[in-house]
Amino acid sequence: MQTLQQVENYTALSERASEYLLAVIRSKPDAVICLATGATPLLTYHYLVEKIH
């Protein structure tokens, strides 16, 4: 079930999004994930890489 979550700022949003993506990847390693391009998701991807390494 989807829920609406409010966060303080872009940094908090990026942190939460990276946690969500990592949880999906760990729970279903063969998941197909379509990632957005552009500058908006860059901090999310940065946090995701940090968590994986």
N, C-alpha and C positions, 0 to 999 in steps of 0.2 A: 504494500500500500504506500502510495506516495504521500508525503507530507510537505507542507511549506515550512521552511526553516529560515529564520532571519539571523543574519550575522552582522557584526559591527562594521566591517569594511572589506575591501578587496583582498587584503592579506588573509583575513579570517575565512573568507569565501574560498580562496585558493587552497588553504590548509584543509578545510573540510572536504572540498572536492577531491583533493589528492587522497585523503583517507578513504573516501567512498570508492574511488577507482581502484585503489590497492585492495580493498576488501573484495571487490568483484573479481579482480584478477586472481587473488588467492583462493577464493571459493570456487571459481570455475576457470582454470588455466586455459581452457580452449575457447573462452568467450571471444566473440568478435566485437571489437570496440572501435567505433568510428570517432576519431579525434578531430576537433575543430582546428582551423588554422588561424593565423593572425596573431596580434599582440595580446588580446584579452586573456587567453588561457595560459600564457607563458609561465606565470608564477605557479599555477597549478602543476604544470609539467615539471617545473623545477623542484617543487616539493615532492612530487611522485618519484623522480629520479633519486633524490636524497633518501627517501624511505626505502627504496629498493637496494641502494648501495649501502 
